[in-house]
């Protein structure tokens, strides 16, 4: 099994409209072949190939005292 290194992480609360705008901009950058992620002084530049693997997952997790947490995960994967 390979070793995993976390290069960038961001987790913040946004409005639905802000997230939709982020995905529109991200889609344009993916189509252009290059994505730059920034948060504070953290920056990660990605070269996006023509073909990728896409995984979509929906989960529900019951959190004690907080109710059910829903998640929609979209993951893009590729090899050098």
Secondary structure as UniProt FT lines:
FT   HELIX           16..32
FT   STRAND          34..39
FT   TURN            40..41
FT   STRAND          42..47
FT   STRAND          53..63
FT   TURN            64..66
FT   STRAND          67..77
//
